[in-house]
């Protein structure tokens, strides 16, 4: 690649779900790019990838869900068509109500215009559902799915290799000149950090309130658990085929270790047993680190001093739902100079930059 063309190239750091979505949006816009990544996307891979429009603890709509879901479905379906695989897997989500107040809240909100597309009207079969234990009834969430995360990341990596843009090494900050966006002796138009939880160690964006939150998740096997829908109360039980289910996930705040704990395993088993009566046995136990943010909004935008350095991070537990649209908005902002949505723009934290 000649020097002038290289200077127009954008470097994406990281190939988890954030980096893959940014890379795809650059590709769609015919913007030259490279991706540097060593292949340690443990958290994006371990994540269950559940697409759930509701926040159950308050029975509210997830932030911007009316925009995110119409954007994510065609995005994942386009990848499926190109790469010959299936990633977006529709599945009903059934919430087991923990108390009568939650049942009453659902009954009230199911008639609200904003909630109608995402909440099935309760009937007697919901209130007397036989699949769950110790419940005040259940509610079915609509427009729900899960993403086959490992298959998506594997195929995305193969795609990056096939088009010759993947640099398979760990990013080394010692070879970065932030003023000129020169990395490893090569000048780039932009350098976009999509590092997930590793972003806490980024010396240029470490003023941002990015936290590491460990989540542990089990894979269990059973021929007795309900296999047609995801069940949720305290934990989720997600059928993934072949009589296997994901059970998750724990939240351990401000933790960046991937160590597996017997405590988390015991907690998830007990939560699952309080939700369903079927027997199961554990076949796998994994951990990932979520990049979470103080105000529960992503961290996206331009460094206040080094304007060629960008960040696309902090997507947290809903990364597979938010990344398709947010990456589109971010790349459009790169291309046109348009403002980002104020709730995601890191300008909101400029006062923290000393």
C-alpha positions in Angstrom: 0.0 0.0 0.0 1.5 3.4 -0.9 1.9 6.1 1.7 -1.0 8.3 0.5 -3.5 5.4 0.5 -2.2 4.3 3.9 -2.8 7.8 5.3 -6.5 7.4 4.3 -6.8 4.1 6.1 -8.5 3.8 9.4 -7.1 1.4 12.1 -9.5 -0.5 14.2 -8.1 -1.8 17.5 -10.0 -5.0 18.6 -12.2 -7.6 16.9 -14.9 -8.3 19.5 -18.5 -7.4 18.6 -17.7 -3.6 18.8 -14.7 -3.8 16.4 -16.4 -6.1 14.0 -19.4 -3.8 13.7 -17.2 -0.8 13.1 -15.2 -2.7 10.6 -18.3 -3.7 8.7 -19.6 -0.1 8.6 -16.3 1.1 7.2 -16.4 -1.7 4.6 -20.0 -0.7 3.6 -18.8 2.9 3.1 -15.7 1.8 1.1 -13.5 3.4 3.7 -10.1 1.6 3.7 -9.3 0.0 7.1 -7.2 -2.4 9.0 -8.0 -4.3 12.2 -5.3 -5.1 14.7 -6.3 -7.9 17.1 -4.6 -10.9 18.7 -7.7 -13.0 18.9 -8.4 -12.8 22.6 -12.1 -11.8 22.4 -13.1 -13.9 25.3 -15.9 -11.7 26.5 -17.7 -11.2 23.2 -17.4 -14.9 22.6 -18.6 -16.0 26.1 -21.6 -13.6 26.0 -25.0 -15.2 25.4 -25.8 -12.5 22.9 -29.5 -12.2 24.1 -31.6 -9.5 22.4 -34.1 -8.4 25.0 -36.0 -5.2 24.6 -37.0 -5.0 28.3 -35.2 -4.2 31.5 -36.9 -6.6 33.8 -35.9 -5.2 37.2 -38.1 -2.1 36.5 -40.2 -3.5 33.6 -39.1 -0.7 31.4 -38.0 -0.5 27.8 -34.3 -0.8 27.2 -32.7 2.5 26.1 -33.4 3.3 22.3 -34.7 -0.2 21.7 -37.2 1.0 19.1 -34.2 2.1 17.0 -31.8 -0.7 17.9 -33.9 -3.7 16.9 -34.9 -2.5 13.4 -31.2 -1.9 12.7 -29.8 -5.2 14.1 -32.0 -7.7 12.3 -31.0 -6.7 8.7 -27.3 -6.3 9.9 -27.0 -9.9 11.2 -29.1 -11.3 8.3 -26.8 -9.6 5.8 -23.7 -11.2 7.4 -25.5 -14.5 7.4 -26.2 -14.2 3.6 -22.6 -13.2 2.8 -20.9 -15.7 5.1 -23.3 -18.7 4.7 -24.2 -19.1 8.3 -26.9 -18.2 10.8 -26.3 -15.7 13.7 -29.6 -14.1 14.5 -31.8 -16.8 16.1 -35.3 -15.7 17.1 -36.5 -17.2 20.4 -39.4 -16.1 22.8 -38.3 -14.8 26.2 -40.6 -15.6 29.1 -40.2 -13.6 32.3 -41.3 -15.4 35.4 -42.8 -12.8 37.7 -41.2 -12.6 41.1 -44.1 -11.0 42.9 -47.6 -9.7 42.3 -46.4 -6.2 41.9 -44.4 -7.2 38.8 -47.5 -8.9 37.4 -49.6 -5.8 38.0 -46.9 -3.6 36.3 -46.9 -5.8 33.2 -50.8 -5.7 33.0 -50.6 -1.9 33.2 -47.8 -1.5 30.7 -49.0 -4.0 28.1 -51.6 -1.4 27.0 -49.1 1.4 26.6 -48.4 2.3 22.9 -44.7 2.2 23.4 -44.7 -1.2 25.0 -47.3 -3.0 22.8 -44.7 -4.1 20.2 -42.6 -5.7 22.8 -45.1 -7.3 25.3 -47.5 -10.0 24.6 -50.9 -9.4 26.2 -51.2 -11.7 29.2 -53.8 -14.5 29.1 -54.6 -17.5 31.3 -51.8 -19.6 29.9 -49.3 -17.0 30.8 -50.5 -16.7 34.4 -50.6 -20.5 34.9 -47.5 -21.4 32.9 -46.4 -24.9 33.8 -42.7 -24.5 32.8 -41.7 -22.3 35.8 -41.8 -22.7 39.5 -42.7 -20.4 42.4 -44.2 -17.7 40.2 -47.0 -15.1 40.1 -47.5 -15.8 36.5 -45.3 -15.1 33.4 -45.1 -12.7 30.5 -43.8 -13.2 27.0 -41.5 -10.6 25.5 -41.7 -10.0 21.7 -39.0 -9.2 19.1 -36.5 -11.3 21.0 -33.6 -13.4 19.9 -30.1 -14.5 20.6 -26.9 -14.1 18.6 -24.7 -17.2 18.0 -21.7 -15.3 19.3 -18.9 -17.8 18.7 -19.9 -18.6 15.2 -20.2 -14.8 14.4 -16.8 -14.0 15.7 -15.1 -16.9 14.0 -16.6 -16.1 10.7 -15.9 -12.4 11.1 -12.2 -13.1 11.7 -12.1 -15.4 8.6 -13.6 -12.5 6.6 -11.1 -10.0 7.9 -8.3 -12.5 6.9 -9.8 -13.2 3.5 -9.9 -9.5 2.5 -6.4 -9.0 3.8 -7.0 -6.4 6.6 -6.3 -8.3 9.8 -3.1 -7.6 11.7 -2.8 -10.5 14.1 -0.8 -9.0 17.0 -1.4 -7.3 20.3 -1.7 -3.5 20.1 1.5 -1.9 21.5 1.0 1.7 22.8 4.8 2.2 22.8 4.7 2.4 19.0 1.8 4.9 18.9 2.3 8.6 18.1 -1.1 10.1 19.1 -0.5 13.5 17.5 -0.2 12.1 14.0 -2.0 8.8 14.5 1.1 6.9 13.5 1.2 3.3 14.7 4.2 0.9 14.2 5.7 3.5 11.8 2.5 3.8 9.7 0.3 6.9 9.6 -3.5 6.4 9.7 -6.5 8.7 9.1 -8.0 7.5 12.4 -7.3 5.0 15.1 -10.4 3.6 16.7 -10.1 1.8 20.0 -12.7 -1.0 20.3 -11.0 -2.8 23.1 -13.9 -3.8 25.4 -12.7 -4.3 29.0 -9.1 -3.9 28.0 -9.9 -0.2 27.4 -9.4 0.4 31.1 -5.6 0.2 30.4 -5.7 2.6 27.4 -3.4 5.5 28.5 -5.3 8.0 26.3 -8.9 7.2 27.3 -8.3 6.1 30.9 -9.9 9.3 32.2 -13.3 7.8 31.2 -15.4 6.0 33.8 -15.0 2.6 32.2 -15.3 -0.3 34.6 -14.7 -4.1 34.4 -17.6 -6.3 35.4 -17.0 -10.1 35.4 -19.8 -12.4 34.3 -19.8 -16.1 34.8 -22.0 -18.4 32.7 -22.7 -22.2 32.6 -23.6 -24.5 29.8 -25.8 -27.3 31.0 -27.3 -30.4 29.4 -30.8 -31.7 30.0 -33.6 -33.5 28.3 -36.1 -32.1 30.8 -35.8 -28.3 30.5 -38.1 -26.3 28.3 -36.4 -26.0 24.9 -38.7 -23.6 23.0 -38.1 -20.4 24.9 -35.7 -18.5 27.1 -36.8 -18.4 30.7 -35.8 -15.5 33.0 -36.0 -14.8 36.8 -32.8 -14.0 38.7 -30.9 -16.0 36.0 -31.7 -16.8 32.4 -32.0 -20.3 30.9 -31.3 -20.1 27.1 -31.8 -23.2 24.9 -29.0 -23.4 22.3 -29.9 -26.8 20.7 -28.8 -30.4 21.2 -30.3 -30.5 24.6 -27.9 -27.8 25.8 -28.7 -24.5 27.6 -26.8 -21.4 28.7 -27.5 -20.4 32.3 -26.3 -17.0 33.3 -25.1 -14.7 34.2 -23.4 -13.3 37.3 -22.3 -9.7 37.9 -19.0 -9.2 39.8 -18.3 -5.5 39.8 -14.8 -4.0 39.3 -13.3 -7.3 38.6 -11.0 -8.0 35.6 -10.0 -11.6 36.3 -11.4 -14.5 34.3 -11.0 -16.9 37.2 -13.9 -19.3 37.6 -15.5 -19.4 41.0 -17.4 -22.2 42.7 -19.5 -19.5 44.4 -20.8 -18.3 41.0 -21.4 -21.8 39.8 -23.4 -22.6 42.9 -25.4 -19.4 42.6 -26.4 -20.1 39.0 -27.3 -23.7 39.7 -29.5 -22.6 42.6 -31.2 -19.8 40.6 -31.9 -22.2 37.8 -33.3 -24.8 40.2 -35.6 -22.2 41.7 -36.9 -21.4 38.2 -37.5 -24.8 36.6 -38.0 -28.4 37.9 -36.1 -30.3 35.3 -32.8 -32.0 36.1 -29.7 -30.9 34.4 -25.9 -31.3 34.7 -23.1 -28.7 34.0 -20.9 -29.4 31.0 -19.0 -26.0 30.8 -18.3 -23.0 33.0 -16.9 -19.8 31.5 -16.3 -16.2 32.4 -16.1 -12.9 30.5 -15.5 -9.3 31.3 -18.1 -6.7 30.4 -17.0 -3.1 29.7 -19.5 -1.1 31.8 -20.0 2.6 32.3 -21.1 4.7 35.3 -24.1 6.1 33.5 -24.9 2.9 31.6 -24.3 4.6 28.2 -21.6 3.7 25.7 -18.3 5.6 25.4 -18.0 6.8 21.8 -16.2 9.7 20.2 -13.0 11.7 19.7 -10.2 12.3 22.1 -10.3 15.9 23.3 -6.6 16.5 22.5 -5.6 13.9 19.9 -8.4 14.2 17.4 -7.3 11.3 15.3 -7.8 8.9 18.2 -11.4 7.6 18.6 -13.1 5.3 21.0 -16.1 2.9 20.5 -16.5 1.1 23.9 -18.7 0.6 26.9 -21.5 -1.4 25.3 -21.8 -3.6 28.4 -24.2 -6.5 28.5 -26.3 -5.3 25.5 -23.4 -5.0 23.0 -24.9 -7.4 20.5 -28.1 -5.3 20.5 -26.6 -1.8 20.4 -23.5 -2.3 18.2 -25.1 -2.5 14.8 -26.8 0.9 15.0 -24.2 2.7 17.1 -21.4 1.6 14.7 -23.5 3.0 11.8 -24.0 6.3 13.6 -20.3 6.5 14.6 -19.0 5.8 11.1 -21.4 8.4 9.6 -20.0 10.9 12.1 -16.5 10.0 11.0 -17.4 10.5 7.4 -19.5 13.7 7.7 -18.4 15.3 10.9 -21.9 15.2 12.2 -22.5 15.2 16.0 -23.0 12.0 17.9 -26.0 11.3 20.1 -25.3 13.3 23.2 -25.9 10.4 25.5 -23.1 8.3 23.9 -20.6 11.1 23.1 -17.6 11.1 25.4 -17.8 14.9 25.4 -20.0 14.4 28.4 -17.0 13.5 30.4 -14.5 16.1 29.2 -14.5 17.7 32.6 -12.7 14.5 33.8 -9.8 15.1 31.4 -7.1 16.9 33.3 
